Amino acid sequence: MTGEHAKDGPADLVVEGCTALVHAQDGGIRFEEDRAVVVRDGAIEAVTSARDAARLPARERIDAQGRPAMPGLINCHTHTPMVALRGIAEDVPVEEWFNDWIWPIESNLTDEIVELGALLACAEMIRGGVTAFADHYFSMDRVAAAVVRSGLRANLGWAYFSSQGPEGRERSLDFALRTAGGAGGRITTSLAPHAPYTVEDADLAATAELAREHGLPVHLHAAESRAQTDSSLQQHGRTPIETLHRAGLLDVDVLIAHGTGIVERDLPVLQRGTGRIGIATAPKGYLKFGWDTTPIRALRSIGIPVGLATDGAASNNTLDVWESMTLTALVQKSTERDPRWLTARQALDHATTQSALATGLGERVGALAPGRRADLILVDLTGPHVRPLHDLATALVLSARSADVVTTIVDGRVLMRDRKLLTLDVEEIVSELARLLPELTDRGHGRRIQEYDAGLGGAG
Amino acid sequence: MTGEHAKDGPADLVVEGCTALVHAQDGGIRFEEDRAVVVRDGAIEAVTSARDAARLPARERIDAQGRPAMPGLINCHTHTPMVALRGIAEDVPVEEWFNDWIWPIESNLTDEIVELGALLACAEMIRGGVTAFADHYFSMDRVAAAVVRSGLRANLGWAYFSSQGPEGRERSLDFALRTAGGAGGRITTSLAPHAPYTVEDADLAATAELAREHGLPVHLHAAESRAQTDSSLQQHGRTPIETLHRAGLLDVDVLIAHGTGIVERDLPVLQRGTGRIGIATAPKGYLKFGWDTTPIRALRSIGIPVGLATDGAASNNTLDVWESMTLTALVQKSTERDPRWLTARQALDHATTQSALATGLGERVGALAPGRRADLILVDLTGPHVRPLHDLATALVLSARSADVVTTIVDGRVLMRDRKLLTLDVEEIVSELARLLPELTDRGHGRRIQEYDAGLGGAG
């Protein structure tokens, strides 16, 4: 046993015979063979030797068959219900994507569609080894219901625009306060202003004030693209990051989605922020829109954690965080023109420690260590596409894929075992959703929930 | 039946109830539901309605259950035995990758390692929906043996450097002549000089002459990176493509791997070539090395087909052509900074028609059409990551992945059915290979098969 005595009675779960991904004191990643993860009351009680664990009484045992066990992936920024729009708006610039497709369609959203979409998204994420996600959307009570039913962990924020008046912000606060701690503690919450280009400065400042008053984190989009930064500079003489600073949002705990438009002058501003600042990167969509990518190297150099994300499936086509991990390694090497940068081990660090930090879950998940919640996955590396195995970290990041995840566990509860989902029925969810798609995708009404202006750097 | 009467006796195979990807006369792609593919003597006899096919006698039937049926993927440039080196040399620039890792290790190659590597590669490709590949390597008799055993289709070329003396070229010719038509016609062959920077001009010219004399195509690396083009210009005053032109290699059938260093002045040179010129693009490795990518838009504008490839697993980590398809769509949008460019349908066109043309198989495979060889795959789209299905082409390119391929058929023979490999045993191959890895990966001898010089634009 590592660091503590076995408590009374049998453990709840023992995952035995795994190769455990563990974090050293200095943050480095190493793999330990023939290990076992002992789970009690939803937490990791110990990471011990398979031999010791064999003698340990347990209510449930999983034979890992030598497979790697690693912390579950965290989707640090998504809009789960948007899986309903997967693949509906392709090959268009972001202005058309928002104005002609997404925002007209989102004016048809119903609570039922949101919940079914969130359930389908949860099914996809469990199948892909995701154990927690940060969601930023509407009708969030329904997403919370999907979290309860699916068994996943989530940080949830109800999105708002200034165009909704103060009601938007109030609803976001009300949701955050009454939902925090839900699903047996698996739900945390955030205030969720949409972005500096859709939420006015005064609203952003009021949000920061509420965050401070209620001890809530904030989750929002900012500096999504370089074009946004350029037009913000042109119109207001400051970058979106400087707008966040001015509003006080860098002095509370804040999760910033994308940040591909973060520029040199933003770095000292971020560095001076007194809050826990994290960035979520979702590289697939940036490639599709022809954007720059998140400047991870610069952000790392000032100690800002960068977590992995998928954004919504309407832009990303999947909620595959594994794919985001692989793409992050590839795109960072390419963007920095440096094959030595962002190694497989660094990618795994983004997928574990940094994703946990970015979403404010840094002490609770993100590592296989005693005291952390028991959110872990087993990966099958017997397929021909990962053989032979010269280096495990490289195999995980550059050869394996989400379909190789065989078992997903959250809070010690097995949500997928040997690729079989245990909490959700995909066919049932999809057939209910299919019934509602015609009304969802109708754009004949000419409404949209908001307007995207490429030249709009901030709502001012 | 489409365009012909049923021949006497039962068909060999009917794949019924599929959604068929078919090519219109103008080259556009469309999907037809409730179709059946009728196979006789290894060829597609007809693509007909599922209803008509239900009445057709057949020796073997596969119920496609509504799944998409599409032409098998073609890996247009690989070095199959290099799967043995998968993940062994990471996070280094190309000079170190060649000089410190790959070329020292390749001086340990044995026929047995080559054959086991090729077999493992075939297993991986069959699992990923690849039905044909163009291989450029050493000990190619052993790769041919793997083609025979696996059931795949291949174009094979025995690689050579000028440093080997005339024997290299002669061996390549001898292999090409005696192996063409092997494996019941599934094997075609090419002459395979390594690249303009390792094969001298006189050798390239002699190769072109042999190609003309024997009616053989040529498969080689050229303009792999912009650095190669720049140093070729500096040293010889001409680009690698101009070197190929001078040697007469653009006036024979030639498959050029990579071409990320193809520049504006190369385009008219390529356009004036009288041979069938094709380019193979393997985008994953370019990202890893921090290179530019293949200029597909420029090549398409002058009518040069660009096929999809993986290169060897030592640089690409997988032989996953599906991943190459997805990455091609993403990276092309990003590189051209144009979200409208390289749509999902264009990506499917590269994966089918253009890959077949690039490898000289344009009349034999690449389409589900009567008279083509029966190389096809079935894709399962019931997973949560592809639901709901708004657009099939988009779902295939941007949501589905190689693990969704369930059935792979070559020459009418089923090589994988419901994800089960029918011709190869992965565990057996891997365990035999594992025994040989210590001698393969030993770099203590200080030898290497060749020298890479970043400043070497051509062997002169």
Interface residues (C-beta under 8 A of the other chain):
Chain A: V83 A84 L85 R86 G87 I88 E90 D91 V92 P93 V94 L120 A121 A123 E124 R127 G128 K284 Y286 L287 K288 F289 G290 W291 A313 N317 T318 L319 D320 L327 L330 V331 K333 S334 E336 R337 D338 P339 R340 T343 A344 T382 G383 P384 H385 V386 R387 P388 L389 H390 D391 T394 A395 L398 S399 R401 S402 A403 D404 V426 E427 V430 L433 A434 L437 T441
Chain B: V83 A84 L85 R86 G87 I88 E90 D91 V92 P93 V94 L120 A121 A123 E124 R127 G128 K284 Y286 L287 K288 F289 G290 W291 A313 N317 T318 L319 D320 L327 L330 V331 K333 S334 E336 R337 D338 P339 R340 T343 A344 T382 G383 P384 H385 V386 R387 P388 L389 H390 D391 T394 A395 L398 S399 R401 S402 A403 D404 V426 E427 V430 L433 A434 L437 T441
